[in-house]
Amino acid sequence: MENTRKTVSYYPKVLVSKDELIALQTRRMKHTLLRAYSFVPYYKKKWDDHGVHPDDFTFLEDIEKFPFTTKEDLRLNYPFGMFANPMSDIVRLHASSGTTGKPTVVGYTRQDIDTWSDLVARSLRLGGVGKGDIVHISYGYGLFTGGLGAHYGAEKLGCTVVPASGGFTDKQVTLINDFKATAIMVTPSYMLNIIEEMENRGIDPKETALKVGIFGAEPWSMEMKKKIEDKVGIAALDIYGLSEMMGPGVACEVLEDRGDLYVWEDHFYPEIVDRNTFNPLADGEEGELVLTTLTKEALPIIRYRTKDISSLYDGDLLNMRKMKRIYARTDDMMIIRGVNVFPSQIEEILLKIQAFSPNYQIIISRAKNMDDLAINIEPDAHANEDEIKEGIKTLQHRIKSGVGVSVKVNIKAQGEILRSQGKAQRVVDERNL
């Protein structure tokens, strides 16, 4: 099969035909299954109990015979029980925050680090970033994978890296302004804080040298994407990843094919399953994204349930599939008086109303055994009292008609809502406090 797709400026090794990709995925999947079965006792026992063996895999569809891996599996084997390499081969450890239980621990061999760096570099290149660009990284460094993952990828691409990390927003603005960064990598919610600080200091965000932002680590609405692009005058691109797979660089939005994200299928095999039955779904159908690593050495993960909601379809530029950008996670879903509500649905509505700033927080409470939903929101700095009152009515009407729940709106003073220093905490559930 010839590759007749349009030419883009990216690494030549991404240029493979669909047949070549399937053959590569099949070889790598077979190797990964054998590696997991041979060197990870948990997988061996789980698959033996399930009555499946790596020899049962011949075609890519055969992966459906194998059971899922969940975050709980990683927690049960804390800290190193899922590693396929001895600790003498592990050159780096990352871990989740562990705020909802034991942290999940991720290990990397030297080859894993090289692969990760290459995939982030590939993602950045397809986002229009290249040698000569100055990349300001505001993802947190440390156990969180975002900062170092972005850092190593940008360096591998030949960029100049500013390792700003998170927090100290006033200093971030100074560095962006003085060092003339042309690209920024950060969570979208923290980018809003940087924009706000610029405006407070009388700096027009459009007058900086920034030309592109690579945003990830949290779901964000198309309305927030548009707001960032309009405020800063940049292309706001999505990069997707999760620590259990690797970190950022599992999929990315391509500058020349905007909207959704290409999955790097030569390193990760994606599936979509029904959110209730967990049965596989065809391309184009929406469900939970499931990923299998194809090249990870230290931590091979088989059929990992990400809890991210998406769908898969063929893209225009590459023979790798695209995934719909993540707008919600199954564990973000709020059930309010029997109605399923995602924070992104509220954000999409809220950010279209000019009277409000992008700073908000959703509060869930319970009175007399009934759940109540409220939104704490700051008004736009230029909105007058009448515009705010009209904005409240519009917001309540659109949420009621579009989402199906009633909501109370609490107007807060400028700066009263806690600003994100990394991932935003958009929902506060007071029912169990």
N, C-alpha and C positions, 0 to 999 in steps of 0.2 A: 504494500500500500504506500503510495507516494504521499509525502507531506506537501500539500499545495496551499497551505495557509499563508496568510500575510506575514511578511518579514518584520521582526521586531529586534531591538537591540538587547540581546541577552546572551548568556553563556551558550556556546554552540552545543554543549552536551544536553541541553533541554530539547533540542531539535531531534525528536525521534518520531517515527511513525507509530500509529496506534498498535500495530502488530508487534513492533519492537518493544513497546512499553509493556504490553501484556506478557510477552515472553520474559522480560526483565522482572516484572512483578512476581510472576510465577516462580522463577528461580529463587528470588530473594525470600518469598514467603515460605517456600519449602525449607530453606536454610534456617530461617527464623524459628519456625515450628520445631525443627529438630534441636536447635540450640536451646530453646525454652524447655523442651521436654527432657533434654539430657542434663542440663545444668541448674534448673530451678525446681527443687523438690516440690514446691507448691503446685506448679503446673503439672508435673508428672502425676501427682496424686489426684488432682482435680480432673485431669483428662482420663486417667484410668477409671475413676469412679463414674465418669460420664460415658465410658465405653468408646473413646475416640483416641486415635494415635496419629502422629505425623504421617505415617504411611497411608492414611486415609485421604490425604490431600494430593490431588492430581491437577485439578483446575481451580481457578480463582474462586469459583462459586462454592467449592468445597470448604472454604473457610467458615461457612454457615453451620458446619457440623460441630464446630468448637464452641464451648461455653464462653460467655462474656467475662471480662475482667472489670471490676469496679474499684472505686476509691477505697471501699471497705477492705478489699483484698490486700491492697497495699498497706493499709493500717494494721491489718492482722499480722502482717509480716514485717512490721517495723522493728529495727530500721533497715536492715540490709538483706532480708530474707528473699526478696524477689530478684536479687542480683545474679547474673549469669557468669560473672567474673569474680575471681578472688580480690580481696581488698587491695592487694599489692598492684593490681592493674587499674584501680580507680584513681583518677587524677583530680576529680572535683566532685563535691556533693552540693546539691541544692535541696530545698525543702519548702513545703507549703507553710502557711502561717500556723496551722493547727488550731485555729479559733473554734472549729466545730468538732474537735476530737484530736487524736494523735496526728501529727503532721505526716504527709506523704513525702518520702525521701527518694530523691533521684540521684543516680550515680552515672558518671561519664568516664569512659576510657579516653585515651589520647585521640583515638580515631573518632569517637563520638563527638569530641570537641571540634575536631576538624570538619566533620560532616555538618554539625550545627552551624559553624561559622560560614561554611560554604552556602548553606541554604538561606541564612539571613542575608549574606552578600548577594545572592541571586535575587532575593525578594527586593532588596534595596535597588539593585540595578534595574529591575523591571518597574520600579517606582520612579525612575528618572534620576536616581542618585548615582554618582560615579566618582572616580578619582578626581581630586581637586575640590570636591564639596567639603564643607565644614559641617559636621553632624553633631548637633547638641542633643545629648541623651539625658532625659529627665525621668526615665524609668528608674525605680529604686535598684540600687546595687545591693549585693549581699546574698542571702539565701533565696530571695525572689529571682526567678530566671530572667526577668526582663532586661535589667541593666547590663549584665555581663554578656547575655546573648546578643543584644543589639551592639554592644561595644566590639566584641570580637568579629562580628559580621562586617561592621563598617570599616574596621581596620583592615580586614582581609580584602575588602574592595578597594582599598587604597585611599580612603577618606581621612580627613583630619577629624579626630574625635574629641569632643568636649565632654568629659565624664561628670556631668553636673549632679546626677542622681536626683532624688526627690527632695522637696522642701526648700526653705529659704527662697521663696518666690521672688523677693526683691533682688536677690543676687542673681537668680536665673535671668531675669530681665536685663540686668546690667551686662551679663556675659553674652546673651544673645545680641544685644545692641552693639557691644564693643568688639566682639570677636567676629561679627558679621556671619553668623551661622546661616547656611543656605538650606539646611534640612533639620528637622526636629523629630525625635522619637519620644513619645510620651503617651500616657493615658489621655483620652479625649476630655475627661472631666478635669484633669489637672491643666490641660491646655486652656480651658476656660479661665482658670485662676491666673495663668500667665497673661492672657489677654486682658483680664480685669486689672491686673497690676500695671500693665503697660498704659492702659487708658487713665488710671489714677495718677500716673506720673506724667501725663501729657504726651505720651509717645503713641503715634499712630501705628498700630500693628502692621498696616499695609506698607509702611515706610521702612520696615526692616529688610534685611537681605533674604529672609526666608522665602523659599519657592515651593517647598513641599513638606508635608507632615506625614509621618508614618505612625498611625495610632492603633493601639490594641490594648489587650489585657482586661477589657470589660465590654459588655454590650453597649452600643450607642446607636441612637436612632438616625435616620436619614436627615431629620430636621437639625440635629446637632451637627452632623457633618456639613450641612449647608451653612449653618451659622458660623462655624469655624472658617470655612472657605470664604464667606462674605466678609468676615471681620478682618482676616489676615491677608486675603488675596492670594491664597496658596491652593494647591491640590491637596486635599485631605484624603489619604489612602489608608486602607485597613490592612493590618497584618494580624494573622491569627496563629495562636499556639497555646499550648498548655504544658505545664511542667512534666506531667506524666509521660507525654510523648517526647518532649525535648525542651520546649520553651518557644519563644517566638520564632516564626519561620516555617510553620507547618503549611501555611497557605498565605497568599497575599493578593492584594488588588493590583492590577497592572495599569500603569498610566495610560497605555494605548488601548485599553479595553476596560473602561471604568465600570463600576457598579458592584459586582460580586468578586469572589476571590478564586484564583487558581490553586488547587491542592497539588502539592508536590508529590504526585502519585508514584514517582520512582523511589520515594522513601517512606511514604505512608499510604496504606490502602484504606480508602474510606467506604463506609456503608451508611445507609439510612434505615432505621428500624422504626416500627410503629411504637409510639410512646406508651401504649397500654399493653399490647401483646408482645412487643419486642420482635415481631416477625419482620423479615427483610422487606423493604419497599423498593419499588422501581424508581429509576431516575425520574425526577420531576415531582415526586411525592414528598411532602413535608413530614419530617419525623425527627428522631434523635440521631445525632451524628455519632457513629462508632468508628474508631480508628485502630489500625494495627501497624506497628512499626515494622519496617522492612530491612532496615540497616543498623538499628541500635544494637550495640554490643553489650554494654553493662546491664541494661534494663529493657529486654525485649518485652513488649506489651501486646497481648493478643486480644483483639476485639474489645477495646476499652470503651465503655459507655461514658461519653463526655458530658452528657446532660445538656448539651447545646442543641438548639433547634435549628434545622437547616434542611436543604434539599440539594441534590446533585444534578448537573446537566452538562452537556458538551459545550465547551467554550469555542471562541472564534479564532484565537491566535495560537493556542497550543493544543496538542493532542491529549493533554491532561484535563480532567473535568474541572468545572467550576462548582463552588458551593455558594449557596445564597448566604449573604452576610448574616452573622449571628445577631438577631434582634432580641433574643430571650433565651433563658435556660429553664429547664424543667423545675429546678429547685428554686428559681426566682418567682415562680407562679404564686400569686396570692389568691386565696379563695375567700371572697367577700360575699356573705349572704348567698352562697351557692353559685356565685359567678366567678369564673376563672379570669384573673386580671394579671397582666404582666406590666412591670414598671415602664418598659419601653413604649407601651401603648399610651400611657399617660404623658410620657416625655414628648412623644410625637405630637400630641395635641397641644401641650403646654407651650412648646417652643415656637409654635406658629402665631402665638398671641403677643403682639408687640409691647403690650403693657407690662410684661413680666421679664425678669432677667432669667438666665439659665440656671440660677442657683435655687434648688428646691430640695425638699425631702418629703417622702411619703410616710405618714404615720398611721399605723393600724392599732386600733384600740377595741375594747369590748365593754359594753354596758348592757346589763340585764340580759346576758347570754346572746347578745347580738353584736356582730362585728361592725365597726365603723371605720371609714376611710377618710383621712384628712390630708391636705397638702399644705405644707409650710412653704411659702414662696416670697421672694423679694421682688419688689416692683422694679421695672426698668428705671434707671436714673433720670430719664427725661419724661416719664409718664406723669400726668397730672391726676388729681383725685378722681375726676369723672372718668378718665380712661381706665384707671385701676378698677373702679366699680363696674364698668362695662366689661372689662377683662374677666372679672370674677364670674359674672353671669355667663359669659361666652364659654369659659372653661368648664363650669358646672354643666351647662347644657350639652356641650360636645362630649364630655365624658359619660354623661347619662345616656345620650343617644348612641354614641359610638362604642362604648365599653359595656354599658348596662348596669352601672352602679352610681349611687349618689355619693357626692363628695363634699366635704366642708373645706373651705379655703381660708387659710390663716395668713394674713399679710404680715411679714416680718420686716424689721428695719434693715437698711443696707449693712451688710457684713454680719448680720445676726446668725445666719445659717452657716454651720461649720464648713469650711472649705476643705476640699480633698487635697491630701498631700501625696496621693497615688491613686489607688482605686477608690472611687466614691462610694460611700454608704448611702444609697438612695432610699432605702426602706428601713424604718425603725418599727419593729413589732413589739408593742407594749403589752400584748395579751399575756405574756408569760413573765413579765417583770414583777 
